[in-house]
Amino acid sequence: MTVEAGYIYAKTAYEKWGIKVDEVLDQLRQIPISIHCWQGDDIGGFEVNSSELSGGIDVTGNYPGKAKTPGELRRDLEKALSLIPGKHRVNLHAIYAETDGEAVDRDKLEPKHFENWVRWAKENGLGLDFNPTVFSHPKAADGLTLSHPDPEIREFWINHCVASRRIGEYFGKELGTTCLTNIWVPDGYKDVPSDRMTPRVRLKESLDRIFAEEIDEKYNLDAVESKLFGIGSESFVVGSHEFYLGYALKNNKLCLLDTGHFHPTETVSNKISAMLLYSDKLALHVSRPVRWDSDHVVVFDDELKEIALEIVRNDALGKVMIGLDFFDASINRVAAWTIGTRNMIKALLYALLMPNRHLKKLQEEGNYTERLALLEEFKTYPFGAVWDYYCEQMDVPVQEKWLEEIKGYEQSVLAVR
């Protein structure tokens, strides 16, 4: 059966439920995923005086071909994007600045240090998002930054975050698409603290100073990201979910949910509708925790599908900013981007092809038998045929054919680095 024949068969199956499949694909084309640059070089960045990873972050594996220069990283991103259907975004950390060999500390970063990224984004029709890098630095060595008791250290990180917001504004102005600048800090304690309030007071005061400068939300949106625990902050994290949820709501900022930053029995999918009742927008970093915040490559699992369903069934595609956040150095890094991003898009397509209105109606009527039956039957509907057709129409490889391109790229490019 050809890809087109499979699509025609699938359309018939879905359209009997009133699902207009052609319109679904048009809608899917408009959904950008923010692809994280740091998968390509194991969160190394390009600082002149670089530091070892810290802040509870670790990357395992030594697969050959890691990007060592900005040019290599951009080339790898281009290869991954050529295998992913749709037009997307790239998410940068501050450590990916290009300073022409000059040692520029993070509190002194300026838009000019990202001109090459902006030029590249324009050439490739991409948006850019941004993150201050508040880890892997001597001034973060003891696990405290914006909540540090030393005012000089706090000042350094405040200035870095202020600079980062201005860089985000620059991205938005230059590229004509709003930049999301997300703040995550590793602050916390390994053992049970004797005072939880004081560090949180300092973090709140630091954030207030960072956001004091008004920046047009047409160009830059601010987000704050929580975490349950980390390596070195097992007992207490200053920026907990409750802290940032309250701060975001009170200060009109986006709350960013990372799928690896919660207790193993919590699901981010269950939080989305609750937060959308009180927030105009929210942001996601989609990862895959394995027992903890291990940031494995995103797979097409139940929670990924449920996240997509919650976004789609609540008409929140324009309200939820979807980004990815995983890093695996044990496999081909370009393949990791391709697998994870294609899976995120697959999950959104899966959700768009569900009879969501009918399922809501069944729930309101108390018809739980039919609701469960349909939810299960739709798991084996010919979703894959629609996905294959979408990939073909978007001129990217169908099914596993993309893997041959990865193998060729590895042999000709990655293996000779």
C-alpha positions as CSV (number, residue, x, y, z in Angstrom):
1,M,0.0,0.0,0.0
2,T,1.3,3.4,-0.9
3,V,1.6,6.2,1.6
4,E,-1.3,8.1,-0.1
5,A,-3.5,5.0,-0.2
6,G,-2.9,4.5,3.5
7,Y,-3.8,8.1,4.1
8,I,-7.1,7.8,2.2
9,Y,-8.0,4.7,4.2
10,A,-7.2,6.5,7.5
11,K,-9.1,9.6,6.5
12,T,-12.3,7.5,6.0
13,A,-11.9,5.9,9.4
14,Y,-11.4,9.3,11.2
15,E,-13.9,11.3,9.2
16,K,-16.8,9.1,10.2
17,W,-16.3,10.7,13.6
18,G,-16.4,14.2,12.1
19,I,-12.6,14.7,12.2
20,K,-11.4,16.7,9.2
21,V,-8.0,15.2,8.7
22,D,-6.8,17.6,6.0
23,E,-7.6,20.5,8.4
24,V,-5.8,18.7,11.2
25,L,-2.7,18.5,9.2
26,D,-2.9,22.2,8.3
27,Q,-3.3,22.9,12.0
28,L,-0.3,20.7,12.9
29,R,1.9,22.7,10.5
30,Q,1.4,25.8,12.5
31,I,2.6,24.4,15.9
32,P,6.3,25.2,16.6
33,I,8.3,23.1,19.0
34,S,11.3,24.8,20.7
35,I,14.2,22.4,20.1
36,H,17.0,22.7,22.7
37,C,20.5,23.3,21.4
38,W,22.2,21.6,24.3
39,Q,21.5,18.0,23.2
40,G,24.1,18.6,20.5
41,D,27.1,19.2,22.7
42,D,26.1,17.8,26.1
43,I,25.4,21.3,27.6
44,G,29.0,22.3,27.1
45,G,28.6,25.7,25.5
46,F,31.4,27.9,24.1
47,E,32.6,30.0,27.0
48,V,36.3,30.8,26.9
49,N,36.7,29.9,30.6
50,S,34.2,27.0,30.7
51,S,33.4,25.1,33.9
52,E,32.4,21.5,34.6
53,L,28.7,20.8,34.7
54,S,27.1,21.6,38.1
55,G,23.8,22.4,39.6
56,G,22.6,18.8,39.7
57,I,23.1,18.5,35.9
58,D,24.9,15.5,34.4
59,V,25.2,14.1,30.9
60,T,26.3,10.4,30.5
61,G,27.8,8.7,27.5
62,N,30.7,9.4,25.1
63,Y,29.2,8.8,21.7
64,P,31.5,10.2,19.0
65,G,30.7,13.3,17.1
66,K,29.8,15.9,19.7
67,A,29.7,19.5,18.4
68,K,32.7,21.4,19.5
69,T,32.1,24.8,17.7
70,P,29.1,27.0,17.1
71,G,29.3,26.1,13.4
72,E,29.3,22.4,14.1
73,L,26.3,22.7,16.4
74,R,24.3,24.7,13.9
75,R,25.2,22.3,11.2
76,D,23.9,19.4,13.3
77,L,20.7,21.3,14.1
78,E,20.2,21.9,10.4
79,K,20.5,18.2,9.8
80,A,18.0,17.3,12.5
81,L,15.6,20.0,11.3
82,S,15.7,18.5,7.8
83,L,14.3,15.3,9.2
84,I,11.6,16.8,11.3
85,P,8.3,18.0,9.7
86,G,7.2,21.6,10.3
87,K,8.9,24.9,11.1
88,H,10.2,25.2,14.6
89,R,12.3,27.1,17.1
90,V,15.7,26.7,18.7
91,N,16.2,27.2,22.4
92,L,19.6,28.6,23.5
93,H,21.4,28.9,26.8
94,A,23.6,31.9,27.6
95,I,26.7,29.6,27.4
96,Y,26.3,29.4,23.7
97,A,27.4,33.0,23.2
98,E,30.1,33.7,20.7
99,T,32.7,36.2,22.0
100,D,35.5,35.8,19.4
101,G,37.9,34.4,22.0
102,E,37.3,37.1,24.5
103,A,36.5,36.1,28.1
104,V,33.2,37.7,28.7
105,D,31.6,36.7,32.0
106,R,27.9,36.0,32.0
107,D,26.8,39.3,33.7
108,K,28.4,41.2,30.8
109,L,26.8,39.3,27.9
110,E,25.1,41.4,25.2
111,P,23.0,40.9,22.1
112,K,26.1,41.2,19.9
113,H,27.4,37.9,21.3
114,F,24.4,36.2,19.6
115,E,24.5,37.9,16.3
116,N,25.6,34.7,14.5
117,W,22.7,32.8,16.0
118,V,20.2,35.4,14.8
119,R,21.7,35.5,11.3
120,W,21.4,31.7,11.1
121,A,17.9,31.8,12.5
122,K,16.8,34.3,9.8
123,E,18.4,32.2,7.1
124,N,16.5,29.1,8.2
125,G,13.2,30.7,9.1
126,L,13.5,29.8,12.8
127,G,12.5,31.5,16.1
128,L,14.8,31.6,19.0
129,D,14.2,31.2,22.7
130,F,16.6,31.8,25.6
131,N,17.8,30.8,29.1
132,P,20.2,32.4,31.4
133,T,22.8,29.8,32.4
134,V,22.7,29.8,36.2
135,F,24.9,26.8,36.8
136,S,28.3,25.4,35.8
137,H,30.1,28.5,37.1
138,P,32.4,29.3,40.0
139,K,29.7,31.6,41.5
140,A,27.3,28.7,41.5
141,A,29.8,26.2,43.1
142,D,28.0,25.9,46.4
143,G,24.5,25.4,44.9
144,L,23.1,28.8,45.6
145,T,22.8,31.7,43.2
146,L,19.8,34.1,43.2
147,S,19.0,33.1,46.8
148,H,22.7,33.2,48.0
149,P,23.3,34.9,51.3
150,D,26.3,36.7,49.8
151,P,24.9,39.9,48.2
152,E,27.8,40.1,45.7
153,I,27.0,36.6,44.3
154,R,23.3,37.5,44.1
155,E,24.1,40.7,42.3
156,F,26.2,38.8,39.7
157,W,23.3,36.4,38.9
158,I,20.7,39.2,38.9
159,N,22.8,41.1,36.3
160,H,23.2,37.9,34.3
161,C,19.4,37.4,34.2
162,V,18.8,41.1,33.3
163,A,21.3,40.7,30.5
164,S,19.5,37.6,29.3
165,R,16.1,39.3,29.1
166,R,17.6,42.0,26.9
167,I,19.1,39.3,24.7
168,G,15.6,37.7,24.5
169,E,14.1,41.1,23.5
170,Y,16.8,41.3,20.8
171,F,15.8,37.9,19.4
172,G,12.1,38.9,19.3
173,K,12.8,42.2,17.6
174,E,15.2,40.8,15.0
175,L,13.2,37.6,14.2
176,G,9.7,39.0,14.4
177,T,8.6,36.2,16.7
178,T,8.3,36.4,20.5
179,C,11.2,34.9,22.5
180,L,10.6,32.9,25.6
181,T,13.3,33.6,28.2
182,N,13.1,31.1,31.0
183,I,14.8,31.3,34.4
184,W,15.8,28.1,36.2
185,V,18.2,28.1,39.1
186,P,19.6,25.1,41.0
187,D,19.4,26.7,44.5
188,G,18.8,24.3,47.4
189,Y,20.3,22.2,50.2
190,K,21.4,18.6,50.3
191,D,20.1,18.1,53.8
192,V,17.1,19.3,55.8
193,P,17.3,23.1,56.2
194,S,16.8,24.9,59.4
195,D,15.3,27.9,57.6
196,R,13.3,27.6,54.4
197,M,11.8,31.1,54.4
198,T,14.9,33.3,54.2
199,P,16.3,31.8,51.0
200,R,12.9,32.1,49.4
201,V,12.7,35.7,50.5
202,R,16.0,36.4,48.8
203,L,14.9,34.5,45.6
204,K,11.7,36.6,45.4
205,E,13.7,39.8,45.9
206,S,16.2,38.8,43.2
207,L,13.4,38.0,40.7
208,D,11.7,41.3,41.5
209,R,14.8,43.1,40.5
210,I,15.4,41.0,37.4
211,F,11.9,41.8,36.2
212,A,11.9,45.5,37.2
213,E,12.8,46.5,33.7
214,E,9.8,46.6,31.4
215,I,10.2,44.7,28.2
216,D,7.4,44.6,25.6
217,E,5.8,41.1,25.6
218,K,5.6,41.4,21.9
219,Y,9.3,40.6,21.9
220,N,10.1,38.7,25.1
221,L,8.0,36.6,27.5
222,D,9.4,35.7,30.9
223,A,9.0,32.2,32.4
224,V,10.1,30.7,35.7
225,E,10.8,27.0,36.2
226,S,10.4,25.0,39.3
227,K,12.0,21.7,40.5
228,L,11.3,19.2,43.2
229,F,14.8,18.1,43.9
230,G,18.3,17.7,42.3
231,I,21.7,16.3,43.0
232,G,23.0,18.3,45.9
233,S,19.5,19.7,46.6
234,E,17.8,16.5,47.6
235,S,16.1,17.9,50.7
236,F,15.1,21.4,49.7
237,V,14.8,23.4,46.5
238,V,14.2,27.1,47.0
239,G,12.3,27.5,43.7
240,S,9.6,24.9,44.3
241,H,6.5,24.4,42.2
242,E,4.4,26.3,44.8
243,F,6.9,29.1,44.9
244,Y,7.0,29.7,41.2
245,L,3.3,29.1,40.6
246,G,2.5,31.8,43.1
247,Y,5.2,34.2,41.8
248,A,4.1,33.7,38.2
249,L,0.4,34.3,39.0
250,K,1.1,37.4,41.1
251,N,3.6,38.9,38.7
252,N,2.1,38.0,35.3
253,K,4.9,35.6,34.3
254,L,4.7,32.2,32.7
255,C,5.1,29.2,34.9
256,L,7.2,26.6,33.1
257,L,6.6,22.9,33.8
258,D,9.4,20.5,33.2
259,T,8.1,16.9,33.0
260,G,11.1,15.6,34.9
261,H,10.9,18.1,37.8
262,F,8.1,16.5,39.8
263,H,7.6,13.5,42.1
264,P,7.6,10.2,40.1
265,T,3.8,9.7,40.8
266,E,2.9,13.3,39.6
267,T,2.1,13.9,36.0
268,V,2.4,17.2,34.2
269,S,-0.6,16.4,32.0
270,N,-2.8,16.6,35.1
271,K,-1.6,20.1,35.9
272,I,-2.2,21.8,32.6
273,S,-5.9,22.3,32.7
274,A,-5.7,23.5,36.4
275,M,-3.1,26.1,35.5
276,L,-4.9,27.3,32.4
277,L,-7.8,28.3,34.5
278,Y,-5.7,31.0,36.1
279,S,-2.9,31.7,33.5
280,D,-3.3,33.0,30.0
281,K,-0.2,31.1,28.9
282,L,2.2,28.5,30.3
283,A,5.3,26.8,29.1
284,L,6.6,23.2,29.0
285,H,10.0,21.5,28.9
286,V,9.2,18.0,27.7
287,S,11.6,15.4,28.9
288,R,11.5,11.8,30.0
289,P,12.4,11.0,33.6
290,V,13.4,7.5,34.4
291,R,12.9,7.2,38.1
292,W,14.2,10.8,38.5
293,D,15.0,13.8,36.5
294,S,17.2,11.9,34.1
295,D,16.3,13.8,30.9
296,H,16.1,10.8,28.6
297,V,15.0,11.3,25.0
298,V,11.3,11.8,24.6
299,V,9.4,8.7,23.5
300,F,5.9,8.2,22.3
301,D,4.6,7.0,25.6
302,D,1.3,7.4,27.5
303,E,2.3,10.6,29.3
304,L,3.5,12.3,26.2
305,K,0.2,11.5,24.5
306,E,-1.8,12.7,27.6
307,I,0.2,16.0,27.6
308,A,-0.7,16.6,24.0
309,L,-4.4,15.6,24.6
310,E,-4.7,18.1,27.4
311,I,-3.4,20.9,25.2
312,V,-5.5,20.0,22.2
313,R,-8.8,19.1,24.0
314,N,-8.7,22.4,25.9
315,D,-8.1,24.5,22.8
316,A,-4.7,25.6,24.3
317,L,-2.4,25.2,21.3
318,G,-2.0,29.0,21.3
319,K,-1.6,29.1,25.1
320,V,1.0,26.4,25.8
321,M,4.6,27.0,24.6
322,I,6.1,23.6,24.0
323,G,9.8,23.1,24.4
324,L,12.0,20.1,24.7
325,D,14.7,19.4,27.3
326,F,16.7,16.2,27.2
327,F,20.3,15.3,26.7
328,D,21.8,11.9,25.9
329,A,25.4,11.4,25.0
330,S,25.1,7.6,24.8
331,I,23.5,7.7,21.3
332,N,23.9,9.8,18.1
333,R,23.0,13.3,19.2
334,V,21.4,14.3,15.9
335,A,19.3,11.2,16.1
336,A,18.2,12.1,19.6
337,W,16.9,15.5,18.5
338,T,15.1,13.8,15.6
339,I,13.5,11.0,17.7
340,G,12.4,13.3,20.5
341,T,11.0,16.1,18.3
342,R,9.2,13.8,15.9
343,N,7.6,12.1,18.9
344,M,6.4,15.4,20.3
345,I,4.8,16.2,16.9
346,K,3.3,12.7,16.7
347,A,1.7,13.1,20.1
348,L,0.1,16.4,19.0
349,L,-1.2,14.7,15.8
350,Y,-2.5,11.8,17.8
351,A,-4.4,14.3,20.0
352,L,-5.8,16.2,17.1
353,L,-7.2,13.0,15.6
354,M,-9.2,12.1,18.7
355,P,-13.0,12.8,18.8
356,N,-12.4,15.1,21.7
357,R,-15.8,16.8,21.7
358,H,-17.7,13.5,21.6
359,L,-15.6,12.1,24.4
360,K,-16.2,15.2,26.6
361,K,-20.0,14.8,25.9
362,L,-19.9,11.2,27.0
363,Q,-18.2,12.2,30.3
364,E,-20.7,14.9,31.0
365,E,-23.5,12.4,30.4
366,G,-21.9,9.9,32.7
367,N,-21.4,7.4,29.9
368,Y,-18.1,6.1,31.2
369,T,-18.5,2.7,29.4
370,E,-18.5,4.2,25.9
371,R,-15.8,6.8,26.9
372,L,-13.4,4.0,28.0
373,A,-14.3,1.8,25.0
374,L,-13.6,4.6,22.5
375,L,-10.4,5.8,24.2
376,E,-9.1,2.2,23.9
377,E,-10.3,1.7,20.3
378,F,-8.7,4.9,19.1
379,K,-5.3,3.6,20.3
380,T,-5.3,1.3,17.2
381,Y,-6.9,3.6,14.7
382,P,-4.7,4.2,11.6
383,F,-2.9,7.1,13.1
384,G,0.5,6.0,11.6
385,A,-0.8,6.3,8.1
386,V,-1.7,9.9,8.7
387,W,1.7,10.6,10.2
388,D,3.5,9.0,7.2
389,Y,1.4,11.1,4.8
390,Y,2.2,14.3,6.8
391,C,5.9,13.5,6.7
392,E,5.8,12.9,2.9
393,Q,3.9,16.1,2.4
394,M,6.4,18.0,4.5
395,D,9.2,16.5,2.5
396,V,10.9,14.7,5.3
397,P,11.7,11.0,5.4
398,V,8.8,8.6,6.1
399,Q,9.0,6.0,8.9
400,E,12.5,4.9,9.7
401,K,14.0,6.1,6.5
402,W,15.4,9.1,8.3
403,L,17.8,6.8,10.1
404,E,19.7,6.1,6.8
405,E,20.3,9.9,6.5
406,I,21.6,9.9,10.1
407,K,24.0,7.0,9.4
408,G,25.3,8.8,6.3
409,Y,25.8,12.1,8.2
410,E,27.5,10.3,11.0
411,Q,30.0,8.7,8.6
412,S,30.7,11.8,6.6
413,V,30.6,14.5,9.3
414,L,30.4,13.3,12.9
415,A,33.0,10.5,12.6
416,V,35.7,12.8,11.3
417,R,35.5,15.4,14.1
